[in-house]
Amino acid sequence: DQQVKQNSPSLSVQEGRISILNCDYTNSMFDYFLWYKKYPAEGPTFLISISSIKDKNEDGRFTVFLNKSAKHLSLHIVPSQPGDSAVYFCAASVQGGSEKLVFGKGTKLTVNP
Amino acid sequence: NAGVTQTPKFQVLKTGQSMTLQCAQDMNHEYMSWYRQDPGMGLRLIHYSVGAGITDQGEVPNGYNVSRSTTEDFPLRLLSAAPSQTSVYFCASRVTGEKGYTFGSGTRLTVV
């Protein structure tokens, strides 16, 4: 049973527009969430994280929103750039055992020039 | 500062063979982990370590052994390779206070 779900395998947006990547989770014990970006033939790169005590965290063009009641988080990229084209993974953990990250299957984002 | 270094980058094994995937980091990170990524799947945790001499199992530990004799190195041993272990393996590390792991570039393993 998947505890972290990314239901959209792919997403295509125009350069300069907003990209919204979604993630749902089922385990109510999760209280720390991360987004990673992955280019082909490379390891994932940490992007941004959020603790369950917050509902929003921003870092430059990247903003993560957390809706605990809906067990849903989203990553917004504004404005999107062609270099953002990659696979984005959502991950979650229980704070006390934060080394045990549970990843979603990923969403492939394509930003068209 | 080389980050997280994984060797080899590619490996083909025959069923039943054993091998060790190497992982080294030069950042003095306490925490290290091994993940595998299969096609269409997210990364799944195999084993992790919170410091030298301390290891624990992740989500999919069967068929793999680890040890952490030094802070820098965290090798992953396949005891008797099976085709189901065909995957891309990622090693990662982080230090206390960092929010996310630093990943290596991966080892692509094929078991025939």
Interface residues (C-beta under 8 A of the other chain):
Chain A: V4 Q6 L34 Y36 A41 E42 G43 P44 T45 F46 L47 S49 F89 A91 E99 K100 L101 V102 F103 G104 K105 G106
Chain B: V4 Y31 S33 Y35 G40 M41 G42 L43 R44 L45 Y48 V50 D56 G58 E59 F90 A92 K99 G100 Y101 T102 F103 G104 S105 G106
